[in-house]
Amino acid sequence: MPLSNPPQVTVNNSTSSTATPTSVTSSTTNTTIVAANSNRKGGTIWNNSTAKLYIEFGVTASTSAFTAVLEAGGYYEIPFNYTGVISGVWASANGSALVRELT
């Protein structure tokens, strides 16, 4: 069997030069933490609260249906290239979520 060179593959790394800060007041009912944004490259969420923050990739977060739980003072990195809405709900309402959206 003859050997051949595989086709060349070009990899384009996603980069960001802008971080947009926002703050979302805590709530015990479902709330939007980060709106959908087709230009988003990534981002961060910091739970600046003494209560757990349940986040969900999608429009409805609850304490029983969530993507991740951020403990008080917890930090989460939004996966690069996820551009959909992220919702959240706190175990009790105090503090906020500090968000940095990278575009």
PDB file as gemmi writes it, atoms N, CA and C in Angstrom:
CRYST1    1.000    1.000    1.000  90.00  90.00  90.00 P 1                      
ATOM      1  N   MET A   1       0.854  -1.159   0.000  1.00  0.00           N  
ATOM      2  CA  MET A   1       0.000   0.000   0.000  1.00  0.00           C  
ATOM      3  C   MET A   1       0.904   1.227   0.000  1.00  0.00           C  
ATOM      4  N   PRO A   2       0.706   2.120  -0.946  1.00  0.00           N  
ATOM      5  CA  PRO A   2       1.551   3.319  -1.006  1.00  0.00           C  
ATOM      6  C   PRO A   2       1.188   4.297   0.103  1.00  0.00           C  
ATOM      7  N   LEU A   3       2.178   5.040   0.542  1.00  0.00           N  
ATOM      8  CA  LEU A   3       1.957   6.083   1.542  1.00  0.00           C  
ATOM      9  C   LEU A   3       1.687   7.399   0.841  1.00  0.00           C  
ATOM     10  N   SER A   4       0.817   8.188   1.403  1.00  0.00           N  
ATOM     11  CA  SER A   4       0.557   9.502   0.829  1.00  0.00           C  
ATOM     12  C   SER A   4       0.417  10.514   1.950  1.00  0.00           C  
ATOM     13  N   ASN A   5       0.601  11.756   1.623  1.00  0.00           N  
ATOM     14  CA  ASN A   5       0.451  12.829   2.602  1.00  0.00           C  
ATOM     15  C   ASN A   5      -1.028  13.124   2.807  1.00  0.00           C  
ATOM     16  N   PRO A   6      -1.443  13.309   4.061  1.00  0.00           N  
ATOM     17  CA  PRO A   6      -2.842  13.672   4.294  1.00  0.00           C  
ATOM     18  C   PRO A   6      -3.098  15.098   3.799  1.00  0.00           C  
ATOM     19  N   PRO A   7      -4.343  15.424   3.506  1.00  0.00           N  
ATOM     20  CA  PRO A   7      -4.634  16.795   3.072  1.00  0.00           C  
ATOM     21  C   PRO A   7      -4.317  17.788   4.177  1.00  0.00           C  
ATOM     22  N   GLN A   8      -3.939  18.998   3.776  1.00  0.00           N  
ATOM     23  CA  GLN A   8      -3.644  20.029   4.764  1.00  0.00           C  
ATOM     24  C   GLN A   8      -4.929  20.488   5.424  1.00  0.00           C  
ATOM     25  N   VAL A   9      -4.840  20.734   6.707  1.00  0.00           N  
ATOM     26  CA  VAL A   9      -5.975  21.220   7.474  1.00  0.00           C  
ATOM     27  C   VAL A   9      -5.620  22.587   8.032  1.00  0.00           C  
ATOM     28  N   THR A  10      -6.511  23.549   7.842  1.00  0.00           N  
ATOM     29  CA  THR A  10      -6.303  24.882   8.376  1.00  0.00           C  
ATOM     30  C   THR A  10      -7.161  25.047   9.622  1.00  0.00           C  
ATOM     31  N   VAL A  11      -6.543  25.487  10.706  1.00  0.00           N  
ATOM     32  CA  VAL A  11      -7.255  25.716  11.956  1.00  0.00           C  
ATOM     33  C   VAL A  11      -7.314  27.211  12.215  1.00  0.00           C  
ATOM     34  N   ASN A  12      -8.519  27.716  12.385  1.00  0.00           N  
ATOM     35  CA  ASN A  12      -8.703  29.135  12.717  1.00  0.00           C  
ATOM     36  C   ASN A  12      -9.101  29.236  14.179  1.00  0.00           C  
ATOM     37  N   ASN A  13      -8.226  29.782  14.988  1.00  0.00           N  
ATOM     38  CA  ASN A  13      -8.535  29.960  16.402  1.00  0.00           C  
ATOM     39  C   ASN A  13      -9.453  31.147  16.590  1.00  0.00           C  
ATOM     40  N   SER A  14     -10.451  30.970  17.439  1.00  0.00           N  
ATOM     41  CA  SER A  14     -11.374  32.049  17.752  1.00  0.00           C  
ATOM     42  C   SER A  14     -10.712  32.982  18.754  1.00  0.00           C  
ATOM     43  N   THR A  15     -10.715  34.269  18.458  1.00  0.00           N  
ATOM     44  CA  THR A  15     -10.120  35.231  19.369  1.00  0.00           C  
ATOM     45  C   THR A  15     -11.138  36.303  19.719  1.00  0.00           C  
ATOM     46  N   SER A  16     -10.884  36.994  20.810  1.00  0.00           N  
ATOM     47  CA  SER A  16     -11.764  38.058  21.267  1.00  0.00           C  
ATOM     48  C   SER A  16     -10.927  39.252  21.678  1.00  0.00           C  
ATOM     49  N   SER A  17     -11.443  40.437  21.369  1.00  0.00           N  
ATOM     50  CA  SER A  17     -10.733  41.644  21.779  1.00  0.00           C  
ATOM     51  C   SER A  17     -11.594  42.552  22.645  1.00  0.00           C  
ATOM     52  N   THR A  18     -12.836  42.134  22.914  1.00  0.00           N  
ATOM     53  CA  THR A  18     -13.755  42.966  23.681  1.00  0.00           C  
ATOM     54  C   THR A  18     -14.429  42.148  24.770  1.00  0.00           C  
ATOM     55  N   ALA A  19     -14.453  42.668  25.989  1.00  0.00           N  
ATOM     56  CA  ALA A  19     -15.188  42.054  27.101  1.00  0.00           C  
ATOM     57  C   ALA A  19     -16.230  43.060  27.582  1.00  0.00           C  
ATOM     58  N   THR A  20     -17.499  42.669  27.483  1.00  0.00           N  
ATOM     59  CA  THR A  20     -18.590  43.551  27.888  1.00  0.00           C  
ATOM     60  C   THR A  20     -19.089  43.126  29.258  1.00  0.00           C  
ATOM     61  N   PRO A  21     -18.937  43.988  30.281  1.00  0.00           N  
ATOM     62  CA  PRO A  21     -19.391  43.631  31.633  1.00  0.00           C  
ATOM     63  C   PRO A  21     -20.870  43.950  31.839  1.00  0.00           C  
ATOM     64  N   THR A  22     -21.556  43.056  32.536  1.00  0.00           N  
ATOM     65  CA  THR A  22     -22.933  43.305  32.972  1.00  0.00           C  
ATOM     66  C   THR A  22     -23.104  42.710  34.359  1.00  0.00           C  
ATOM     67  N   SER A  23     -24.140  43.160  35.039  1.00  0.00           N  
ATOM     68  CA  SER A  23     -24.488  42.631  36.352  1.00  0.00           C  
ATOM     69  C   SER A  23     -25.966  42.264  36.332  1.00  0.00           C  
ATOM     70  N   VAL A  24     -26.291  41.077  36.827  1.00  0.00           N  
ATOM     71  CA  VAL A  24     -27.672  40.602  36.852  1.00  0.00           C  
ATOM     72  C   VAL A  24     -28.071  40.407  38.311  1.00  0.00           C  
ATOM     73  N   THR A  25     -29.095  41.121  38.748  1.00  0.00           N  
ATOM     74  CA  THR A  25     -29.572  41.017  40.128  1.00  0.00           C  
ATOM     75  C   THR A  25     -30.147  39.630  40.389  1.00  0.00           C  
ATOM     76  N   SER A  26     -29.811  39.052  41.548  1.00  0.00           N  
ATOM     77  CA  SER A  26     -30.271  37.706  41.878  1.00  0.00           C  
ATOM     78  C   SER A  26     -31.789  37.650  41.999  1.00  0.00           C  
ATOM     79  N   SER A  27     -32.328  36.465  41.721  1.00  0.00           N  
ATOM     80  CA  SER A  27     -33.770  36.254  41.771  1.00  0.00           C  
ATOM     81  C   SER A  27     -34.049  34.786  42.056  1.00  0.00           C  
ATOM     82  N   THR A  28     -35.123  34.520  42.761  1.00  0.00           N  
ATOM     83  CA  THR A  28     -35.525  33.129  43.013  1.00  0.00           C  
ATOM     84  C   THR A  28     -36.458  32.629  41.917  1.00  0.00           C  
ATOM     85  N   THR A  29     -36.702  33.453  40.901  1.00  0.00           N  
ATOM     86  CA  THR A  29     -37.430  33.014  39.713  1.00  0.00           C  
ATOM     87  C   THR A  29     -36.473  33.068  38.524  1.00  0.00           C  
ATOM     88  N   ASN A  30     -36.784  32.298  37.513  1.00  0.00           N  
ATOM     89  CA  ASN A  30     -35.931  32.212  36.328  1.00  0.00           C  
ATOM     90  C   ASN A  30     -35.656  33.597  35.748  1.00  0.00           C  
ATOM     91  N   THR A  31     -34.398  33.853  35.415  1.00  0.00           N  
ATOM     92  CA  THR A  31     -34.002  35.129  34.817  1.00  0.00           C  
ATOM     93  C   THR A  31     -32.913  34.897  33.774  1.00  0.00           C  
ATOM     94  N   THR A  32     -32.830  35.784  32.809  1.00  0.00           N  
ATOM     95  CA  THR A  32     -31.776  35.695  31.794  1.00  0.00           C  
ATOM     96  C   THR A  32     -30.474  36.224  32.378  1.00  0.00           C  
ATOM     97  N   ILE A  33     -29.447  35.398  32.342  1.00  0.00           N  
ATOM     98  CA  ILE A  33     -28.112  35.801  32.805  1.00  0.00           C  
ATOM     99  C   ILE A  33     -27.336  36.394  31.634  1.00  0.00           C  
ATOM    100  N   VAL A  34     -27.397  35.734  30.478  1.00  0.00           N  
ATOM    101  CA  VAL A  34     -26.731  36.205  29.263  1.00  0.00           C  
ATOM    102  C   VAL A  34     -27.692  35.985  28.091  1.00  0.00           C  
ATOM    103  N   ALA A  35     -27.993  37.042  27.361  1.00  0.00           N  
ATOM    104  CA  ALA A  35     -28.863  36.929  26.190  1.00  0.00           C  
ATOM    105  C   ALA A  35     -28.131  36.215  25.061  1.00  0.00           C  
ATOM    106  N   ALA A  36     -28.882  35.626  24.153  1.00  0.00           N  
ATOM    107  CA  ALA A  36     -28.283  35.016  22.970  1.00  0.00           C  
ATOM    108  C   ALA A  36     -27.532  36.093  22.187  1.00  0.00           C  
ATOM    109  N   ASN A  37     -26.367  35.719  21.653  1.00  0.00           N  
ATOM    110  CA  ASN A  37     -25.560  36.675  20.909  1.00  0.00           C  
ATOM    111  C   ASN A  37     -24.711  35.900  19.911  1.00  0.00           C  
ATOM    112  N   SER A  38     -25.028  36.025  18.625  1.00  0.00           N  
ATOM    113  CA  SER A  38     -24.306  35.275  17.599  1.00  0.00           C  
ATOM    114  C   SER A  38     -22.847  35.710  17.461  1.00  0.00           C  
ATOM    115  N   ASN A  39     -22.472  36.852  18.050  1.00  0.00           N  
ATOM    116  CA  ASN A  39     -21.091  37.329  17.997  1.00  0.00           C  
ATOM    117  C   ASN A  39     -20.260  36.898  19.201  1.00  0.00           C  
ATOM    118  N   ARG A  40     -20.867  36.232  20.171  1.00  0.00           N  
ATOM    119  CA  ARG A  40     -20.138  35.828  21.385  1.00  0.00           C  
ATOM    120  C   ARG A  40     -19.083  34.782  21.073  1.00  0.00           C  
ATOM    121  N   LYS A  41     -17.899  34.983  21.622  1.00  0.00           N  
ATOM    122  CA  LYS A  41     -16.804  34.013  21.517  1.00  0.00           C  
ATOM    123  C   LYS A  41     -16.688  33.177  22.787  1.00  0.00           C  
ATOM    124  N   GLY A  42     -17.076  33.759  23.922  1.00  0.00           N  
ATOM    125  CA  GLY A  42     -16.991  33.088  25.214  1.00  0.00           C  
ATOM    126  C   GLY A  42     -17.416  34.061  26.284  1.00  0.00           C  
ATOM    127  N   GLY A  43     -17.145  33.719  27.529  1.00  0.00           N  
ATOM    128  CA  GLY A  43     -17.502  34.627  28.604  1.00  0.00           C  
ATOM    129  C   GLY A  43     -17.308  33.994  29.965  1.00  0.00           C  
ATOM    130  N   THR A  44     -17.589  34.795  30.989  1.00  0.00           N  
ATOM    131  CA  THR A  44     -17.471  34.327  32.366  1.00  0.00           C  
ATOM    132  C   THR A  44     -18.687  34.771  33.168  1.00  0.00           C  
ATOM    133  N   ILE A  45     -19.005  33.979  34.191  1.00  0.00           N  
ATOM    134  CA  ILE A  45     -20.068  34.320  35.132  1.00  0.00           C  
ATOM    135  C   ILE A  45     -19.491  34.121  36.525  1.00  0.00           C  
ATOM    136  N   TRP A  46     -19.591  35.136  37.360  1.00  0.00           N  
ATOM    137  CA  TRP A  46     -19.162  35.034  38.756  1.00  0.00           C  
ATOM    138  C   TRP A  46     -20.386  35.229  39.627  1.00  0.00           C  
ATOM    139  N   ASN A  47     -20.641  34.277  40.523  1.00  0.00           N  
ATOM    140  CA  ASN A  47     -21.778  34.355  41.432  1.00  0.00           C  
ATOM    141  C   ASN A  47     -21.397  35.215  42.632  1.00  0.00           C  
ATOM    142  N   ASN A  48     -21.741  36.481  42.566  1.00  0.00           N  
ATOM    143  CA  ASN A  48     -21.437  37.442  43.634  1.00  0.00           C  
ATOM    144  C   ASN A  48     -22.608  37.464  44.615  1.00  0.00           C  
ATOM    145  N   SER A  49     -22.850  36.320  45.237  1.00  0.00           N  
ATOM    146  CA  SER A  49     -23.991  36.123  46.136  1.00  0.00           C  
ATOM    147  C   SER A  49     -23.586  35.118  47.208  1.00  0.00           C  
ATOM    148  N   THR A  50     -24.350  35.062  48.279  1.00  0.00           N  
ATOM    149  CA  THR A  50     -24.106  34.043  49.310  1.00  0.00           C  
ATOM    150  C   THR A  50     -24.959  32.800  49.066  1.00  0.00           C  
ATOM    151  N   ALA A  51     -25.771  32.823  47.989  1.00  0.00           N  
ATOM    152  CA  ALA A  51     -26.652  31.695  47.660  1.00  0.00           C  
ATOM    153  C   ALA A  51     -26.162  30.995  46.388  1.00  0.00           C  
ATOM    154  N   LYS A  52     -26.527  29.726  46.238  1.00  0.00           N  
ATOM    155  CA  LYS A  52     -26.196  28.989  45.021  1.00  0.00           C  
ATOM    156  C   LYS A  52     -26.917  29.593  43.829  1.00  0.00           C  
ATOM    157  N   LEU A  53     -26.225  29.592  42.680  1.00  0.00           N  
ATOM    158  CA  LEU A  53     -26.792  30.028  41.411  1.00  0.00           C  
ATOM    159  C   LEU A  53     -26.830  28.821  40.476  1.00  0.00           C  
ATOM    160  N   TYR A  54     -28.028  28.484  40.004  1.00  0.00           N  
ATOM    161  CA  TYR A  54     -28.223  27.383  39.065  1.00  0.00           C  
ATOM    162  C   TYR A  54     -28.315  27.988  37.674  1.00  0.00           C  
ATOM    163  N   ILE A  55     -27.399  27.620  36.762  1.00  0.00           N  
ATOM    164  CA  ILE A  55     -27.446  28.168  35.414  1.00  0.00           C  
ATOM    165  C   ILE A  55     -27.809  27.064  34.419  1.00  0.00           C  
ATOM    166  N   GLU A  56     -28.486  27.482  33.353  1.00  0.00           N  
ATOM    167  CA  GLU A  56     -28.945  26.555  32.317  1.00  0.00           C  
ATOM    168  C   GLU A  56     -28.684  27.146  30.939  1.00  0.00           C  
ATOM    169  N   PHE A  57     -28.165  26.333  30.029  1.00  0.00           N  
ATOM    170  CA  PHE A  57     -28.053  26.741  28.629  1.00  0.00           C  
ATOM    171  C   PHE A  57     -29.440  26.600  28.034  1.00  0.00           C  
ATOM    172  N   GLY A  58     -30.141  27.704  27.896  1.00  0.00           N  
ATOM    173  CA  GLY A  58     -31.513  27.702  27.405  1.00  0.00           C  
ATOM    174  C   GLY A  58     -32.324  28.735  28.155  1.00  0.00           C  
ATOM    175  N   VAL A  59     -33.613  28.765  27.891  1.00  0.00           N  
ATOM    176  CA  VAL A  59     -34.457  29.841  28.411  1.00  0.00           C  
ATOM    177  C   VAL A  59     -34.995  29.599  29.813  1.00  0.00           C  
ATOM    178  N   THR A  60     -34.920  28.369  30.331  1.00  0.00           N  
ATOM    179  CA  THR A  60     -35.510  28.105  31.646  1.00  0.00           C  
ATOM    180  C   THR A  60     -34.556  27.335  32.544  1.00  0.00           C  
ATOM    181  N   ALA A  61     -34.132  27.977  33.621  1.00  0.00           N  
ATOM    182  CA  ALA A  61     -33.306  27.319  34.640  1.00  0.00           C  
ATOM    183  C   ALA A  61     -34.170  27.052  35.858  1.00  0.00           C  
ATOM    184  N   SER A  62     -33.868  25.982  36.550  1.00  0.00           N  
ATOM    185  CA  SER A  62     -34.535  25.696  37.825  1.00  0.00           C  
ATOM    186  C   SER A  62     -33.551  24.963  38.714  1.00  0.00           C  
ATOM    187  N   THR A  63     -33.921  24.775  39.966  1.00  0.00           N  
ATOM    188  CA  THR A  63     -33.036  24.072  40.897  1.00  0.00           C  
ATOM    189  C   THR A  63     -33.015  22.571  40.626  1.00  0.00           C  
ATOM    190  N   SER A  64     -33.861  22.106  39.697  1.00  0.00           N  
ATOM    191  CA  SER A  64     -33.858  20.678  39.350  1.00  0.00           C  
ATOM    192  C   SER A  64     -33.454  20.427  37.892  1.00  0.00           C  
ATOM    193  N   ALA A  65     -33.365  21.475  37.080  1.00  0.00           N  
ATOM    194  CA  ALA A  65     -32.945  21.341  35.683  1.00  0.00           C  
ATOM    195  C   ALA A  65     -31.950  22.448  35.379  1.00  0.00           C  
ATOM    196  N   PHE A  66     -30.668  22.097  35.308  1.00  0.00           N  
ATOM    197  CA  PHE A  66     -29.615  23.104  35.164  1.00  0.00           C  
ATOM    198  C   PHE A  66     -28.388  22.487  34.512  1.00  0.00           C  
ATOM    199  N   THR A  67     -27.528  23.354  33.983  1.00  0.00           N  
ATOM    200  CA  THR A  67     -26.260  22.935  33.396  1.00  0.00           C  
ATOM    201  C   THR A  67     -25.166  22.862  34.456  1.00  0.00           C  
ATOM    202  N   ALA A  68     -25.139  23.854  35.342  1.00  0.00           N  
ATOM    203  CA  ALA A  68     -24.108  23.914  36.383  1.00  0.00           C  
ATOM    204  C   ALA A  68     -24.641  24.659  37.597  1.00  0.00           C  
ATOM    205  N   VAL A  69     -24.073  24.349  38.756  1.00  0.00           N  
ATOM    206  CA  VAL A  69     -24.385  25.061  39.997  1.00  0.00           C  
ATOM    207  C   VAL A  69     -23.155  25.844  40.400  1.00  0.00           C  
ATOM    208  N   LEU A  70     -23.333  27.143  40.599  1.00  0.00           N  
ATOM    209  CA  LEU A  70     -22.243  27.983  41.083  1.00  0.00           C  
ATOM    210  C   LEU A  70     -22.480  28.249  42.562  1.00  0.00           C  
ATOM    211  N   GLU A  71     -21.587  27.770  43.387  1.00  0.00           N  
ATOM    212  CA  GLU A  71     -21.674  28.039  44.820  1.00  0.00           C  
ATOM    213  C   GLU A  71     -21.434  29.526  45.052  1.00  0.00           C  
ATOM    214  N   ALA A  72     -21.690  29.991  46.250  1.00  0.00           N  
ATOM    215  CA  ALA A  72     -21.415  31.391  46.602  1.00  0.00           C  
ATOM    216  C   ALA A  72     -19.967  31.710  46.233  1.00  0.00           C  
ATOM    217  N   GLY A  73     -19.768  32.775  45.482  1.00  0.00           N  
ATOM    218  CA  GLY A  73     -18.427  33.145  45.052  1.00  0.00           C  
ATOM    219  C   GLY A  73     -17.892  32.307  43.903  1.00  0.00           C  
ATOM    220  N   GLY A  74     -18.732  31.418  43.347  1.00  0.00           N  
ATOM    221  CA  GLY A  74     -18.291  30.528  42.281  1.00  0.00           C  
ATOM    222  C   GLY A  74     -18.125  31.228  40.943  1.00  0.00           C  
ATOM    223  N   TYR A  75     -17.337  30.609  40.075  1.00  0.00           N  
ATOM    224  CA  TYR A  75     -16.955  31.165  38.786  1.00  0.00           C  
ATOM    225  C   TYR A  75     -17.202  30.130  37.703  1.00  0.00           C  
ATOM    226  N   TYR A  76     -17.682  30.570  36.544  1.00  0.00           N  
ATOM    227  CA  TYR A  76     -17.963  29.661  35.437  1.00  0.00           C  
ATOM    228  C   TYR A  76     -17.501  30.303  34.133  1.00  0.00           C  
ATOM    229  N   GLU A  77     -16.862  29.526  33.270  1.00  0.00           N  
ATOM    230  CA  GLU A  77     -16.466  30.008  31.955  1.00  0.00           C  
ATOM    231  C   GLU A  77     -17.433  29.466  30.913  1.00  0.00           C  
ATOM    232  N   ILE A  78     -18.041  30.380  30.173  1.00  0.00           N  
ATOM    233  CA  ILE A  78     -18.942  29.995  29.103  1.00  0.00           C  
ATOM    234  C   ILE A  78     -18.096  29.383  27.994  1.00  0.00           C  
ATOM    235  N   PRO A  79     -18.473  28.204  27.511  1.00  0.00           N  
ATOM    236  CA  PRO A  79     -17.665  27.571  26.463  1.00  0.00           C  
ATOM    237  C   PRO A  79     -17.567  28.454  25.221  1.00  0.00           C  
ATOM    238  N   PHE A  80     -16.363  28.517  24.643  1.00  0.00           N  
ATOM    239  CA  PHE A  80     -16.177  29.301  23.438  1.00  0.00           C  
ATOM    240  C   PHE A  80     -17.106  28.790  22.354  1.00  0.00           C  
ATOM    241  N   ASN A  81     -17.703  29.721  21.645  1.00  0.00           N  
ATOM    242  CA  ASN A  81     -18.611  29.497  20.531  1.00  0.00           C  
ATOM    243  C   ASN A  81     -20.017  29.069  20.944  1.00  0.00           C  
ATOM    244  N   TYR A  82     -20.366  29.024  22.232  1.00  0.00           N  
ATOM    245  CA  TYR A  82     -21.768  28.858  22.614  1.00  0.00           C  
ATOM    246  C   TYR A  82     -22.402  30.244  22.541  1.00  0.00           C  
ATOM    247  N   THR A  83     -23.406  30.407  21.691  1.00  0.00           N  
ATOM    248  CA  THR A  83     -23.989  31.724  21.440  1.00  0.00           C  
ATOM    249  C   THR A  83     -25.432  31.849  21.919  1.00  0.00           C  
ATOM    250  N   GLY A  84     -25.975  30.800  22.521  1.00  0.00           N  
ATOM    251  CA  GLY A  84     -27.368  30.822  22.964  1.00  0.00           C  
ATOM    252  C   GLY A  84     -27.561  31.530  24.288  1.00  0.00           C  
ATOM    253  N   VAL A  85     -28.823  31.599  24.710  1.00  0.00           N  
ATOM    254  CA  VAL A  85     -29.188  32.242  25.967  1.00  0.00           C  
ATOM    255  C   VAL A  85     -28.733  31.379  27.149  1.00  0.00           C  
ATOM    256  N   ILE A  86     -28.371  32.018  28.247  1.00  0.00           N  
ATOM    257  CA  ILE A  86     -28.055  31.334  29.503  1.00  0.00           C  
ATOM    258  C   ILE A  86     -28.964  31.932  30.566  1.00  0.00           C  
ATOM    259  N   SER A  87     -29.713  31.054  31.225  1.00  0.00           N  
ATOM    260  CA  SER A  87     -30.655  31.487  32.261  1.00  0.00           C  
ATOM    261  C   SER A  87     -30.152  31.055  33.622  1.00  0.00           C  
ATOM    262  N   GLY A  88     -30.726  31.636  34.654  1.00  0.00           N  
ATOM    263  CA  GLY A  88     -30.319  31.275  36.003  1.00  0.00           C  
ATOM    264  C   GLY A  88     -31.401  31.520  37.025  1.00  0.00           C  
ATOM    265  N   VAL A  89     -31.218  30.889  38.173  1.00  0.00           N  
ATOM    266  CA  VAL A  89     -32.102  31.086  39.318  1.00  0.00           C  
ATOM    267  C   VAL A  89     -31.259  30.843  40.571  1.00  0.00           C  
ATOM    268  N   TRP A  90     -31.445  31.681  41.581  1.00  0.00           N  
ATOM    269  CA  TRP A  90     -30.708  31.542  42.835  1.00  0.00           C  
ATOM    270  C   TRP A  90     -31.539  30.812  43.870  1.00  0.00           C  
ATOM    271  N   ALA A  91     -30.861  30.170  44.822  1.00  0.00           N  
ATOM    272  CA  ALA A  91     -31.544  29.502  45.931  1.00  0.00           C  
ATOM    273  C   ALA A  91     -32.220  30.525  46.834  1.00  0.00           C  
ATOM    274  N   SER A  92     -31.641  31.706  46.957  1.00  0.00           N  
ATOM    275  CA  SER A  92     -32.281  32.830  47.646  1.00  0.00           C  
ATOM    276  C   SER A  92     -31.767  34.109  46.996  1.00  0.00           C  
ATOM    277  N   ALA A  93     -32.579  35.149  47.068  1.00  0.00           N  
ATOM    278  CA  ALA A  93     -32.254  36.381  46.343  1.00  0.00           C  
ATOM    279  C   ALA A  93     -31.390  37.304  47.198  1.00  0.00           C  
ATOM    280  N   ASN A  94     -30.116  37.331  46.883  1.00  0.00           N  
ATOM    281  CA  ASN A  94     -29.181  38.307  47.452  1.00  0.00           C  
ATOM    282  C   ASN A  94     -27.963  38.340  46.560  1.00  0.00           C  
ATOM    283  N   GLY A  95     -27.469  39.514  46.273  1.00  0.00           N  
ATOM    284  CA  GLY A  95     -26.292  39.635  45.429  1.00  0.00           C  
ATOM    285  C   GLY A  95     -26.641  39.695  43.955  1.00  0.00           C  
ATOM    286  N   SER A  96     -25.691  39.228  43.135  1.00  0.00           N  
ATOM    287  CA  SER A  96     -25.856  39.325  41.687  1.00  0.00           C  
ATOM    288  C   SER A  96     -24.924  38.357  40.991  1.00  0.00           C  
ATOM    289  N   ALA A  97     -25.070  38.303  39.669  1.00  0.00           N  
ATOM    290  CA  ALA A  97     -24.108  37.590  38.834  1.00  0.00           C  
ATOM    291  C   ALA A  97     -23.335  38.645  38.064  1.00  0.00           C  
ATOM    292  N   LEU A  98     -22.036  38.569  38.102  1.00  0.00           N  
ATOM    293  CA  LEU A  98     -21.189  39.492  37.351  1.00  0.00           C  
ATOM    294  C   LEU A  98     -20.731  38.750  36.095  1.00  0.00           C  
ATOM    295  N   VAL A  99     -21.103  39.281  34.929  1.00  0.00           N  
ATOM    296  CA  VAL A  99     -20.895  38.609  33.652  1.00  0.00           C  
ATOM    297  C   VAL A  99     -19.917  39.403  32.806  1.00  0.00           C  
ATOM    298  N   ARG A 100     -19.040  38.693  32.108  1.00  0.00           N  
ATOM    299  CA  ARG A 100     -18.169  39.275  31.093  1.00  0.00           C  
ATOM    300  C   ARG A 100     -18.416  38.481  29.825  1.00  0.00           C  
ATOM    301  N   GLU A 101     -18.943  39.155  28.819  1.00  0.00           N  
ATOM    302  CA  GLU A 101     -19.197  38.501  27.540  1.00  0.00           C  
ATOM    303  C   GLU A 101     -18.096  38.899  26.569  1.00  0.00           C  
ATOM    304  N   LEU A 102     -17.446  37.900  25.971  1.00  0.00           N  
ATOM    305  CA  LEU A 102     -16.334  38.135  25.058  1.00  0.00           C  
ATOM    306  C   LEU A 102     -16.820  38.080  23.617  1.00  0.00           C  
ATOM    307  N   THR A 103     -16.556  39.168  22.889  1.00  0.00           N  
ATOM    308  CA  THR A 103     -16.964  39.228  21.478  1.00  0.00           C  
ATOM    309  C   THR A 103     -15.788  39.603  20.617  1.00  0.00           C  
TER     310      THR A 103                                                      
END                                                                             
